[in-house]
């Protein structure tokens, strides 16, 4: 994905110089990347996940890290994130105007290291990227991308990082359109299995919106390169509930799925990219098994 010469969004809070705790352990697939991938792309209110992780983390005195201490790789990733965010601003402004939804409200990207405070609670890097509807901000520790590209084979492919950010923005779109709050209300009034199924619909819809963003981004800027979509689909496969559970525990338990299977995530991301149709919704699919 070509981002050369693109503007960087100014709707960014760079908190990487503020660290509230020790660095989360980064190991193999059983380390931060697996923990984070279980929860990464978690939509809306992530308070429970956040608090559970924080309770297991020893907080250390706050320290400030100067920008000169960031590696060139970290600075390039930060720049790419800001450019991707700027693209989502342009795309969703256009989409909202075309659909008569009023003015698109920009979310804020928070870059952090190790630990961060949000309106949804405190979180460590182990939670992975997340969106909090309480403050309309998406939170990203860039170490997640570093581990992602090394462990999931997306080295050098910017679209894979863009998919992560665009998915979180997808939850912001759900929030702005009222889908997120309605879904969370329904989840609070039903049993665990049904609540998980609603969560899957939310996550797949965010995947779909990520695809819609890529559809418009490419139409507006011709930025997609050969193999970009395939890399995105490979990542979607690697973050499916079934794939992750089999890696972690040797088997999958469908009733506990909260994000969707690998096939579902790939299907909805690709559908959004191919159609760019905002009239489509996972909540319009009556039979859960048909998602």
N, C-alpha and C positions, 0 to 999 in steps of 0.2 A: 504494500500500500504506500503510495507516494504522498509524503507530507512536506517535501522541500518547499520552502518559500511561503508556507501557510502561516497565518497569524496564530498567536497563542492567546487563549482566553485569559481575561483578567479576573474572572470569577473563581479565584484559587486562593486558598489559605495554605501556605507552606509552613507546616509546623514541624518539619523534620529536624530543626535545631533544638526542639524541646523534647526531652525523653523522660518519661515518668517511671520507667522501670527497666529491668535488665532485658537485654535482647532475647526475644523468643528463640528457642532452640530451632535451628534449621538443619535437618538431617536428610535422610533419604525419603523415599515415597511414604514411609511410615511416620515422618516428621511433620514439619509445619505445612508442607504442601498438601498432605492428605487431610490433616485437620482442617486446614483452610478450605480445601475443595469441598469438604462436607458442608461447610457453611457459607462459602463464598457465593456471591450472587444471591444472598439471602435478602429477600425483599422487605421493605417497610420496617416494622418494629422488630428490631433484633435484640431487644432488651434481655430476654432470657438467655440467648446464646452468649451475648456479651458478658453478662454477670457471671455465668458459669465459668467462663474462661478466666475472668479477672480474679475470681476466688482462688484460682490455682496458681496465681502469679504473685511473686513477692515484689512489692513496690520498693523502688530505691529512690534516693533523693534526685530531684530534678537536675538535669545538667543541660547545658547549652552547647550545641555543636555548630561551629561556624561553617558557612557554605564552602569554604576552601577545603573542608574535610570530606566533602562528597566526591565520589569517584566520577570519572568522565562518563561511565556507563549510567550511573544514577542520574546525572544531569541530563543526559540524552533521553532517558526514560521519562524524566519529569517534563522535559520539553515536548516529547511526543504526547504525553497525557494532556497537556495544556492545549495542544493543537487538535487533538481528538475532541476534547471538550468544546473547543471553538466550533468545530464542524457540527457537533450535535446542536449547538445553539442555532446555527444557520439553518440546518435541516428542519428542526422541530418548529422554528419560527415560521418557516414556509408551510409546513404541514398544518399547523394550527390555523394559519391564515386561509389556506385552501379549504379547510373544513368548517370555517366560521366559528372556531372555538375561542376567539378572543386572542389576547396577547399571551405568548408563551412566557412563562415565568422561569428564568434561568436558575438552575440549582448551583450550588457551590461545590467545588472539588477540594477536599482537604487531603493534602499529602502529609503523612506522618511517619514517624519511626518508632517502632517498638510498642508504644501505647498511646491511646488518644481518648479524650473525653468527648462525648456527643450527647445530644438530647435523648438518645436511647440508652445512655449509660456509658461506662468506660469499656474500652476494648483493647486487647493486645493484637499484635500482628497475626497471631494464630487464628483469629476469626476470619481473616482474609478480607478482601474488598466488600463493603456493604453500603447500602443506602439507608438513611434514617429519615423517615417522613416527618419526624418531630421537628427537625430543623432544615429539612429539604437540602441535605448535603450528602455527598457520597465520599466515603473515606477509603483511602488507598495507601498501604505501605508498599513502597516500590520493591522491597525485597521479595514480595509475592511474585512479581513479574520475573525477577531474576531466577527464582526457583522454578517457576512455571516453564520458562524457556529451556532450562537445563534438563528438567525431569520429564517434560511432556513433548519435547522435540519441536518447539516452535521458535527455535533460534533464528533471529533476524527477520521474523515476520511481524510487521507492525499491526496487521489486521487482527492477529490473535489478541494483542493487547487491547485493540480498539473494541473487539467483541466484548471483553470484560467490562470496559467502561460503558459501552453502549447498552449492555444489559442492565447495569445499575441505573442508567438514565431511563431505561424502559420502565423501571419501578417508579421513577419520578413521573413518567407519563401516566402510569396507572394511578398515581396519587392525584395528579391534576385533573384527571377525567373522572375521579370518584370511585374507580374500580377497586383500588387498594383498600380504602376504608370499608367499603361494602363487604369485601372478601374477609377482612379481619373480623368484622362484626359477625359474619356468618360462622367463621371458625371458632369464635368464642361461645357459640350457642349450640355446638354439635359435638359428636364424639370424636375421639382422636383420629380414627381412620378416615372419617369424612373430612376432618379438618386438614389432614395431610393431603387429601385429594384436591382440596381447594388450593392449598399451597402449591401443589404441582401445576395447577392451572395458572396461578400467578407467575410462577417461574417460567413456564413455557410461553406465556404471553410476553414476558420481558425478553425472552429469546427472540420471539417474533418481531417485537419492536426494534431489537438490535438489527435484525435483518432488514426491516423497513428503513432504518437509518442508513444502512449500507447501500440500499437501493437508491435512495435519494442522493446520498453522498457521491456515488459513482456517476449518477446522471448529471449532477451539478459540476463535478470537478474531474471526472474521468480518472479517478485516483486508484481504482482497483487494478491490480496486476495479475498476471497469470499465476494461478495456484493460491491466491489469497483466500477465496471462499473455501477451498479444500482444506486449508490450514485451520480456518475457523470451524469447519465441520469436524475436523480431527479433535480440536479442543472440546467442542460440544460433546463428542463421544466420550472423551476422557473425564468429563465432569458429570456424566450420567450417574444417577443413584445406583443403578445395578452394577456398573463398572467399579465404582468406588467401594461399594459394600463387598463385592467379591475380592477386591484387593485387600480390604481391611480384615474381613472375617471369613473369607472363603465361600460365601454364599450371599444371595440377595433375598431380602424380605420386602416384597412389594407393598405390603400394608404400611410400611414405615417410610416409603418414598416421600420426599418433600419437594424435589426439584424436577423429577421426571427421568425416564430412562435415557440411555445414550441415543437410541433411535428417535425417541420423541424430541429430544433437544436438537438433534441434527435436522429433523423434519421441519420443525417450526422456524428455526433460524433460516433455513433454505427457502421456505415458503415466503417469509417476510422479504427476503432479498429478491426473490423472483417476481413478486406481485406488487409490493409497496402499497398494499391495500389496507387502509385503516378501518375498513368496515368489518374485517375479519377479527374474531376473538376466540380464544380458547374457551371462554365461558358460554359461547354459542353452540359448542359441541355438547349435545345432550347426554350422550353415553360416554362416561369417563373412559371406558376402554377403547373408544374411537379416537382419542387424542393422538 
